[in-house]
Amino acid sequence: MTVKRIAALASLLLAFSLLCSCAKEAEPCDFTVTVKSEGGALLEGVDVFVYTDESKVDLVWAGHTDKEGSTSFQSYEGSSFTAFLENVPEGYAAKESYSFSEENTEITLDISLFSPDEKSDILELGGVFCDFSVTDVNGNEHTLSKLLETKKAVVLNFWFHNCGPCRMEFPHLQEAYAEYSDKLEVIAVNPMDGTDESISAYAEELGLTFPMATGDSYWLSEMEGRGYPTTVVIDRYGTVGFIHSSAFSSSEEIMKLFDYFVSDSYTQTTVRNLSEINDIK
């Protein structure tokens, strides 16, 4: 065999070797897109459309996020993509598109409070609340967005004058409020039978120091089908983290609830009963 033939054969073998190497390197890998809120909640059921670029011509993947807020597809390492989101939950703001090339990509959505007339059902566990304003019996206005600038939670307590369980619960609520008033706000709303004068007298009789207000028909319609008292916790992100339609039997129960929502380690979650707090922690 001549030297030229040997050199040519060696070149062919080298080329074949490189092709095999490239084929091995070109194996597809898994890409995962996770959609979450700014509070750390994983958002399920968001439709994710992945294209090669913003032109929306070449569709790579279409799926929706699971309970872990994620959807996955296969493509080749080094590729770049653009994701578009649809079916985003109410109250969450998505950008027009998201470019990425990493195998694990997190998309974080901001939370935007509703105007009171934009959503009919605001007492929905896990939902974004409306940016309400109420004026208490002392003439002070309380707006949710303003309160959340300095407080880690806002607690709404719905009650009425002739509610026996409400009267029994209030001393416990007052004791807990005295301990946590620097970190959260409590507003007691009477949507049934209150006037500024009658509520002021009621608060003075029981020694209540948190804001108390009458409720207009808006609050009454929201309370349809619920019992009294009802306690609603709106977390620092403006979402409903807890709804409880019966009286608490001790201040310790309420403090346990308050302590969870004002914790520095809190991430956006929903709590259906106090026993879940231990499981979450």
C-alpha positions as CSV (number, residue, x, y, z in Angstrom):
1,M,0.0,0.0,0.0
2,T,1.4,3.3,-1.0
3,V,2.0,6.2,1.4
4,K,-0.7,8.2,-0.4
5,R,-3.3,5.5,0.1
6,I,-2.4,5.0,3.7
7,A,-2.8,8.8,4.3
8,A,-6.1,8.8,2.6
9,L,-7.4,5.9,4.6
10,A,-6.2,7.6,7.8
11,S,-8.1,10.7,6.8
12,L,-11.3,8.7,6.2
13,L,-10.9,6.9,9.6
14,L,-10.4,10.3,11.3
15,A,-13.5,11.7,9.6
16,F,-15.6,8.7,10.6
17,S,-14.4,9.0,14.1
18,L,-15.4,12.7,14.3
19,L,-18.8,11.9,12.9
20,C,-19.4,9.2,15.5
21,S,-18.2,11.6,18.2
22,C,-20.6,14.4,16.9
23,A,-23.5,11.9,16.8
24,K,-22.9,11.0,20.4
25,E,-22.7,14.7,21.4
26,A,-25.9,15.4,19.5
27,E,-28.1,13.3,21.7
28,P,-31.2,15.2,22.9
29,C,-31.4,16.3,26.6
30,D,-34.3,17.3,28.8
31,F,-35.4,20.9,29.2
32,T,-37.7,22.0,32.0
33,V,-39.6,25.2,32.3
34,T,-41.1,26.0,35.8
35,V,-43.6,28.8,36.3
36,K,-44.0,30.3,39.8
37,S,-45.2,33.4,41.5
38,E,-43.0,36.1,43.0
39,G,-44.0,34.6,46.4
40,G,-42.6,31.2,45.4
41,A,-45.9,29.4,44.7
42,L,-45.7,26.8,41.9
43,L,-48.4,27.6,39.3
44,E,-50.3,24.6,37.9
45,G,-52.2,24.6,34.6
46,V,-50.3,27.3,32.8
47,D,-50.0,26.6,29.0
48,V,-46.4,26.9,27.8
49,F,-45.6,27.2,24.1
50,V,-41.9,26.9,23.2
51,Y,-40.6,28.2,19.9
52,T,-37.2,28.5,18.4
53,D,-37.6,32.3,18.5
54,E,-40.0,35.2,18.9
55,S,-41.4,34.8,15.4
56,K,-43.7,31.9,16.5
57,V,-42.9,30.0,13.3
58,D,-41.2,26.8,14.6
59,L,-43.0,25.2,17.5
60,V,-40.7,23.1,19.6
61,W,-43.1,22.1,22.4
62,A,-46.6,22.8,23.8
63,G,-47.7,21.7,27.2
64,H,-49.1,22.8,30.5
65,T,-47.5,23.0,33.9
66,D,-48.1,20.2,36.4
67,K,-48.5,20.4,40.2
68,E,-44.9,21.2,40.5
69,G,-45.4,24.2,38.1
70,S,-43.3,22.5,35.5
71,T,-43.4,21.2,31.9
72,S,-40.6,19.3,30.1
73,F,-39.5,18.6,26.6
74,Q,-36.4,17.2,24.8
75,S,-34.1,19.1,22.4
76,Y,-30.4,19.6,21.8
77,E,-27.9,21.1,24.1
78,G,-26.9,24.6,23.1
79,S,-30.3,25.4,21.5
80,S,-32.1,28.6,22.4
81,F,-35.8,29.0,22.8
82,T,-38.6,31.5,23.4
83,A,-41.5,30.6,25.6
84,F,-45.0,32.1,25.5
85,L,-47.5,31.7,28.3
86,E,-51.3,31.4,28.2
87,N,-54.0,30.5,30.7
88,V,-52.1,32.4,33.4
89,P,-54.2,32.6,36.7
90,E,-56.1,35.9,37.3
91,G,-54.0,38.4,39.1
92,Y,-50.6,37.2,37.8
93,A,-48.8,39.3,35.2
94,A,-46.8,37.5,32.4
95,K,-44.4,39.2,30.0
96,E,-45.0,38.9,26.2
97,S,-42.3,36.2,25.9
98,Y,-39.3,34.6,27.7
99,S,-36.0,33.7,26.0
100,F,-33.9,30.9,27.5
101,S,-31.3,28.3,26.7
102,E,-30.7,26.7,30.1
103,E,-31.9,23.1,30.7
104,N,-33.7,24.3,33.8
105,T,-35.5,27.6,33.5
106,E,-37.7,29.4,36.1
107,I,-40.3,32.0,35.0
108,T,-41.4,34.2,37.8
109,L,-44.8,36.1,37.5
110,D,-45.6,39.3,39.4
111,I,-48.8,39.6,41.4
112,S,-51.2,42.5,40.7
113,L,-54.1,43.2,43.0
114,F,-57.5,43.6,41.4
115,S,-59.6,46.7,41.4
116,P,-62.7,46.0,43.6
117,D,-64.9,46.0,40.5
118,E,-62.8,43.7,38.4
119,K,-63.5,40.4,40.1
120,S,-66.7,39.2,41.7
121,D,-65.4,36.3,43.8
122,I,-62.5,37.5,45.9
123,L,-62.9,35.1,48.9
124,E,-61.2,32.3,47.0
125,L,-58.5,30.4,48.8
126,G,-55.2,30.9,46.9
127,G,-56.6,33.7,44.7
128,V,-55.3,37.2,44.4
129,F,-57.3,39.7,46.5
130,C,-58.8,43.0,45.4
131,D,-57.2,46.3,46.5
132,F,-60.0,47.3,48.8
133,S,-60.3,50.4,50.9
134,V,-62.4,50.7,54.1
135,T,-62.9,53.5,56.5
136,D,-63.0,52.5,60.1
137,V,-65.4,53.9,62.7
138,N,-62.7,56.5,63.7
139,G,-62.5,57.9,60.2
140,N,-59.2,56.2,59.2
141,E,-59.0,54.8,55.7
142,H,-57.3,51.4,55.3
143,T,-56.2,50.3,51.8
144,L,-54.8,46.8,51.2
145,S,-51.9,47.8,49.0
146,K,-50.8,50.5,51.4
147,L,-51.0,48.2,54.4
148,L,-48.9,45.6,52.6
149,E,-46.1,48.1,52.2
150,T,-45.4,47.9,56.0
151,K,-47.3,44.7,57.1
152,K,-46.6,41.1,56.4
153,A,-50.3,40.1,56.4
154,V,-53.8,41.7,56.6
155,V,-56.5,39.8,58.5
156,L,-60.2,40.4,57.8
157,N,-62.6,39.3,60.5
158,F,-66.3,39.4,59.4
159,W,-68.8,39.6,62.3
160,F,-72.2,41.1,63.3
161,H,-73.6,42.4,66.6
162,N,-75.9,39.5,67.6
163,C,-73.3,36.8,66.7
164,G,-72.6,35.0,69.9
165,P,-69.5,33.1,68.6
166,C,-68.1,36.5,67.3
167,R,-68.4,38.0,70.8
168,M,-66.6,34.9,72.3
169,E,-63.8,35.1,69.8
170,F,-63.0,38.8,70.0
171,P,-61.1,38.6,73.3
172,H,-58.8,35.9,71.8
173,L,-58.4,38.0,68.6
174,Q,-57.5,41.1,70.7
175,E,-54.9,39.2,72.7
176,A,-53.3,37.9,69.5
177,Y,-53.4,41.3,67.9
178,A,-51.6,42.9,70.8
179,E,-48.7,40.5,70.2
180,Y,-48.5,40.9,66.4
181,S,-49.9,44.4,65.6
182,D,-46.4,45.5,64.5
183,K,-46.2,42.8,61.8
184,L,-49.8,42.5,60.6
185,E,-53.1,44.4,60.6
186,V,-56.5,43.1,61.7
187,I,-59.7,44.8,60.4
188,A,-63.0,43.7,61.7
189,V,-65.8,44.3,59.2
190,N,-69.5,44.2,60.1
191,P,-71.5,43.8,56.8
192,M,-74.8,43.0,58.6
193,D,-76.1,45.4,61.2
194,G,-73.5,48.0,62.2
195,T,-73.3,51.7,62.4
196,D,-70.2,53.7,63.4
197,E,-71.8,54.5,66.8
198,S,-72.9,51.0,67.6
199,I,-69.6,49.5,66.6
200,S,-67.6,52.0,68.6
201,A,-69.6,51.2,71.7
202,Y,-69.2,47.4,71.0
203,A,-65.4,47.9,70.7
204,E,-65.2,49.9,73.8
205,E,-67.2,47.4,75.8
206,L,-64.9,44.5,74.8
207,G,-61.6,46.5,74.8
208,L,-60.9,46.0,71.2
209,T,-58.1,48.1,69.7
210,F,-57.9,46.9,66.1
211,P,-59.7,48.8,63.3
212,M,-63.4,48.1,63.0
213,A,-65.7,49.1,60.1
214,T,-69.1,48.8,58.7
215,G,-69.4,46.8,55.5
216,D,-71.4,47.9,52.4
217,S,-73.3,45.5,50.2
218,Y,-70.1,44.5,48.4
219,W,-68.8,42.8,51.5
220,L,-72.2,41.3,52.3
221,S,-72.4,39.7,48.8
222,E,-69.0,38.3,49.3
223,M,-70.1,36.7,52.6
224,E,-73.1,34.9,51.1
225,G,-73.2,31.3,52.1
226,R,-70.5,31.7,54.8
227,G,-70.9,31.6,58.6
228,Y,-69.9,34.2,61.1
229,P,-67.3,34.9,62.3
230,T,-65.2,34.3,59.2
231,T,-61.4,35.1,59.3
232,V,-59.5,35.7,56.1
233,V,-55.7,36.1,56.0
234,I,-54.3,38.0,53.0
235,D,-50.6,37.3,52.8
236,R,-47.8,39.7,52.0
237,Y,-48.2,39.0,48.3
238,G,-51.9,39.9,48.3
239,T,-53.2,36.4,48.0
240,V,-55.7,34.6,50.2
241,G,-53.7,32.2,52.3
242,F,-56.4,31.2,54.8
243,I,-60.2,31.2,55.3
244,H,-61.8,30.1,58.5
245,S,-65.6,30.2,59.0
246,S,-66.1,29.6,62.7
247,A,-64.8,31.0,66.0
248,F,-61.3,30.4,67.3
249,S,-61.4,29.0,70.8
250,S,-58.2,30.4,72.1
251,S,-55.6,33.2,71.5
252,E,-53.0,30.5,71.1
253,E,-54.7,29.2,67.9
254,I,-54.8,32.6,66.4
255,M,-51.1,33.4,67.4
256,K,-50.1,30.1,65.7
257,L,-51.8,31.3,62.6
258,F,-50.3,34.8,62.8
259,D,-46.8,33.5,63.5
260,Y,-46.9,31.4,60.4
261,F,-47.9,34.2,58.0
262,V,-45.5,36.8,59.4
263,S,-42.5,34.5,59.5
264,D,-39.4,35.6,57.6
265,S,-39.3,32.1,56.0
266,Y,-42.8,32.3,54.7
267,T,-43.5,31.5,51.0
268,Q,-46.8,31.8,49.3
269,T,-49.0,29.0,50.4
270,T,-52.6,28.2,51.3
271,V,-53.6,26.8,54.7
272,R,-57.0,25.0,55.1
273,N,-56.7,24.3,58.8
274,L,-54.2,24.9,61.6
275,S,-52.9,21.3,61.6
276,E,-51.5,21.9,58.1
277,I,-49.1,24.5,59.5
278,N,-47.1,21.8,61.3
279,D,-47.0,19.8,58.1
280,I,-45.8,22.8,56.0
281,K,-43.1,23.7,58.6
